[in-house]
Amino acid sequence: MRKTLTLVIGIFLIFIAGVSFGIGLFPKEDKKEINKDLKYLKLYTEVFAIVKEHYVEPVDGKKLVYGSLKGMLQSLDPYSMFFTPEEFKEFTVESKGEFGGLGMEVTMERGKLIVVAPIEDTPAWRAGIKPGDIILEINGEPTDNMSLIEAVKKMRGKPGTTITLTILRRGVNKPIKVKITRAIIKVKSVKTKELENGKYGYIRLTQFQENSDKEMKKALEKFKNKKGIVIDLRNNPGGLLTVAVNIADMFLDKGDLIVYTKGRDFRMNEKFYSRHNPIVNRNQKIVVLVNFGSASASEILTGALQDNHKAVIVGDQTYGKASVQTLIPLRDGSGLKLTTAHYYTPSGRLIAKKGIIPDIVVHISKEEEMERLKQERDAKIKGEDKVKVKDPQLDEAIKVLDYLTSG
């Protein structure tokens, strides 16, 4: 079974549910279940006492408890986590679009630290880091025994300092070393350009961060007289639920269902509807580009547009991140990120581990995707914005717009 856990180096995404629950607010188990659990709690305290008394070296009790809590949460699913007070404080920093670090999203799969996507215009992106790269070592230290949080902490650091990653890349016979200089990263989440000599608009959404909805609104207004628009969500790892809902609202009719959540606690059951009439021109045709790097909030927007028949989806199958995490602060400043619900597309699809299948599948290999990203990066670094990049998925999106607007 694939185990994944996603985190952005230097930026912590505020997860689907922005709600915090206090201790004791969840439904109470029945007495029989509680008595059964007490048996295991007694076993825990017995082991704790044995370790404290007999381990070869003195052991700090807090370290033992924190370590056991980390293991407890990791045993549930890939997304639930326990944070020490220091980690929790860092994690709850809101995503402002400016942060220090490398600028890439990583995941842990079967003990391997894997790059989901580098964030455009960041040190990792400029250094040539690719989706699918396996990080074997961080400054010479193997990653196979590291947790994701440990790896993230090692990759973060003071802006201007350097780090060397040892990378295993598909199609390359031996590991390669990549030296990256850390930086304060400012991410522009919405980027635009014109296609086909101004016939169509192109909007690239790199993340769903604070103010991305406002930037998207400006982009849509900029292209309000175009016949069609391409919304590029490829390698967009997600972000804020509220922003995804706000952006979906710009395309949907008032009252259309965007997404809904379901959990064991009824308070996690919530439906999100479009509250306004669409701001896009009703005569405009919309095509959305996605791939395996499109996750979480990207899938919420894609699912809402697909199920409500407001866009044609083109590209590769998406990632399949459909669980809702709630941040729960604890009394000593530590905290939990706990999976409390799943989200469903308007038609009732649970896409966890399945992803969204595009209306028109244009599959490209990892090698082709890496080459596309390399060409885009090289052209941007050189300032050659009009250089033609080989991009079969975008070419197909343009063909779809040509067909839809030909009448």
N, C-alpha and C positions, 0 to 999 in steps of 0.2 A: 504494500500500500504506500502511495506517495505521501510523504510528510513534508509539509512546507510551512514556513513561517517567514513573514515578510517584514522588512524594516528598511527605512531609507537612511543611509549613512548621513548623519548630521541633522536630520529632520525627522520628527516623530509625527506621524499622521494621527489626527484625531479620528478615532474609529467610528463605525456606523452609528452607534448609540452615544449621544453626548450626555447621557444620564449617569449620575453617580448614586449608588445605593449605600445606605448605612447598614451596619451589622443588624441582623434580625429582621430585615424588611421582606425577605423572601418567604414564600409559604413554608410553614413548619411541617416537618415530617411527622407521621403518626408515631405513637409511643413505642410500638413494636419495633419500628425501624430505628428509632433513637437508641433503644436498648441494645440492638444488634451492633450499632456503630460504637457504642460505649466500650464494647469488648475490644474493639480494635484500637480505640484511644488508650485503653489500659496497656495494650501491647506496645504502643508507641512510647508511652512514658517508661515502660520497663526497659526498652532498648536504649532510650535516652539516658537512663540512669547507668546502664551497663557501660555505655560508651564513655560517659563522664568519669566513671570510676576506674575503668580498666584499660582505656586506650593508652598506647605507649607514651603519648605526650599529652600534656594538659590541653583540653579543648574548651573553647568559649561556647557557652550555652546558646547565645544568640546566633552564632555562626551555625550551630547544629540545627536550630529551628528554621532559620532562613533557608538553609540548604535543603531541608526536608520539604519545606513549602514550595520551593522551586520545583523539586521532583514531583510533588503532588499535582501541581498545575500542568506540568509538562506531560503527565500521564493522561490528561483529559483529551487534548487535541493539539494540533500544531500552533494554535493562535492564543491559547490561554497561557498567562504568565504571572509569576509573582515578582514584584519589584522591591528591592530594599528602599529605604527612604530616599537615598541619593538617586537611585535609578528612577523612582516614581516621580520625583521632582523634575528630572530631566524629561521624562516621558510626557508629562502633562503640559509642557510648553506648547503653546498654540503655534500652528503652522502659519508663519507670516510671510513666507516666500524668501526669507533671508536667513542664512545659517552658515556655520563653519563646517567644513568637512571635505569629502571627496566628490559627492554628488552622484550617487548611484543607489539603486535599490537592490538589496540582496535577499536571498531566501536560503533556508536550510532544508535540504532534501536528502534523506537517508544518510545523514552525517556529513554531507558535502555542502560547502558554502558556495552558492551559485549566484551569479549576477542575473537579475531579472531584466534590468535595463539601466543604462547610464542616463542621467538627466542632461538634456541638451545644454550646451554652453557652460559646462562645469569641468573641473580638472579631470575627472574620470572620463568624460566624453572626449576632451581634447587629447587625453593620453591614449585613446583608442580602445578603451574597455568595451567589450561586446556583450550583448545578451547571450546567456548560456555559458559564459566563461566560468570555470571552476577555480576558486581561489584556494590554492594548496597551502600557501604560506603567507604570513604577514610579517615582514621584516625578518624572514628566515625561520619563524616559529610556525610549525605545522598547525593547521586549523581543524584536523580531524577529531580532536578531543575538546574543541571549544564549543561553548554554547553560542547562539547567535548574538546575545547581548555582549558576551566577552569579545567576540570578533569585532562588533561594532565599536566598542570602547577602544580597542587597539587601533582601529582605523581612524578614529577621530583624533584630533590633536590641534595644536596651536597653528593658526594660519601662517603660511610661509615655511613650515617644516615639511620634510619629505618623508615618504613612505614607499617601501618596495613590496609589491605584490608578486608572488609567483603564481602564474596563471596556466591552467591546462585548457587549451582551446581546441575545439573540434576541427579536424582537418590539419592540425599541426602536430608533427611527430613527437616533439618533446616540449616540456614546460618552458614558458617564456617569463622573463622578469620585466615588470613594468614599474617604472619609478614615477610617482605622482607627487606633486606639491599641493599640500592642503591649502584651502582658501576660504574666505568669507564668500558665500555663494548667494547671489541674487538671481532668483529664477523668475523669468517672465513666462507666465503660464499660458498665455494666449498669443499666438503669432499668426500673421495673415500675409497673403500674397494673392495676386491674380493669376488665373489660369486661362490658357487658350486665347491669348491676346485680349484679356479683359472680359471674356464672355462669362466666366465663372469666378466665384470667390473660393478661396481656400483658407480654412481656419484650423490651425494646429493647436490642440489643447494638451499640454504636457502633464498637468496635474490639476486636481480639484482643490485648490488652496484658497485661502481667504482672498476675496476680491476677484476670483476667477470668473464668477458670474457677472460682475460688473464689466470686466474686460470682454467677456463673450457678448454681452449686450451691445457694446460699442462696435465690435467686429460685425455683428449681424446688421446693425444700422448702416455700417460702412458699405455693406454688400446688398442693401435692400433692393437695388435695381438690377441685380444680376439675375440671369435665368436660373442658375443653380448654384449650390454651395457644397463643397466637400468638407466634412468635419473629420479631422484626422485624430483618432484616439489610440493609434498604435503606440505600444510601449508606455502607455499612461497607466501608472500603478494604482491610481485612485486618489483618495483624500477625504474631503469633507462631504458627508451625506447631504447636509443642507445645501451645499453648492450644487451638487448633482441634481437635487430636486428643483432648485431655482432655474438651472439651465434647461432641464426637461420642460419646465413650465413655459419657456419661451417658444417651444415648438408645438405644444399640445393644446387642444381645445379645453376651455374651462370645464372642470369636472372630470376630466380624464384621469384614470388611475395611473400613477407613476411607479410606485413600488409599495409592497407591504411586508411587514415583519411578523413572525410568529415564534413564540417561545413558550416554555413551561409556565412561566409567570405571566399571567394575563396582562400585566402592565407593559410587557414587551410587545404586545400585539397592537400594531399601529398601521394605519393606511395613510398614504401620502397622495393627495390629489392635486392636479393643476388648479391654481386659484385664479388664473387670468386667461384672457384670450391670447392667442399666439402673437408674438411681435414680428415673426417672420412673415414675409409676403406669402399669402396662400397660394400664389401661382408659382412660387419657387420650388424647385425640386432639390431634395436633400439626399446626399449619399454619405454614409458614415464608414470610415475605414477602421478596422480593428485587427489585432493579431494576438498571439499568446501572451504578450506583455500587457494587454489591456485587461485590467483587473478591478474588482471592487466597484468603486463609484463609476468607473468607465462602463462596467457591465450594467449598472443600474440605468444609466442614460441610454445605452444601446438597447437594452431590453424594453425600456419604456417607448422608445421610438419605433422599434420593430413591432411590438405587440399592438401599438396604436396605429400602425400603418402610416407613419409620418416620415419614414426614411427607408432607403434601400441600404442594407448592410453588406459591405464588400470586404473581403480579406480572409484571414485565418480564424480558426476557432479561438475564443478568448480563454482566459486563465481558469475561471471557475472558482472565484472567491465569493461565497454567498453567506458567510456567517457574520453575526452581529456581536461585536465585543463591547462590553460595558466596563468603564473604569471605576473601581471601587476603592476609595481611600480607607486605610486602616488606622487604628488609634495611635500607632507609634510613628506615623508618617510613611510607612510602607504602603503597598497597594497591590491590587489585582487587576489584571485585564482578563476578564472572564467572558467566554462565549455564552450569551444569554438568549440568542434567537437566531433564526435564519431569515434571510430576505428572499422574496419571491417576485418575479416579474408580473406585470398586470394579468397575464393569462394563466398565472398559477405555476409557472415553471420554477423549480428549485435547481439552480445551475451549479451547485457545489460540486467540484471535481469534474464537472461536465463542460462548463463554459457555455457560450452562446455560439451557435452555428450561423455564420453569415447567410444571407439570402443568396449571394453569389460567392462561392468559395474560390479564392485565388490563392492557392498554396504556394509558398516559396520556401526553399530549404533554408536552414540556419546559415549556410554558407552564403546564399544569395542575400539574406537579410543583413548579414555582417558586411557584405560588399556594399549594399545600399547605404548603410549607416556610415561606412568609411567614405564613400563618395560625397555624401551630404556634409560630413564633418570637414573633409579636405576643402570642399568648395567654400564653405562658410569661413574657415580659417583664412583662406586666401582672398576672401572678399568677392568671390566669383558667384554671385547669387543667381546668375542666369545660366550657369553650367547645367546641362541636361544630365540628370541622374537617372540611371536605369531603375525604374520602379513599376513593375507589372501591376501591382495593386492599384496604384494611383492612375495608371493608364486605363485600367478597367473601370475605375470610378468615373473617369471622364467619358468613356464610351457609354456608360449607363446614363449620364447626364445628357449626352448627345441624343440618345434614343428617346429619353423622357421629354426632351424639349423640342423634338423634331416636328411635333404635330402642329 
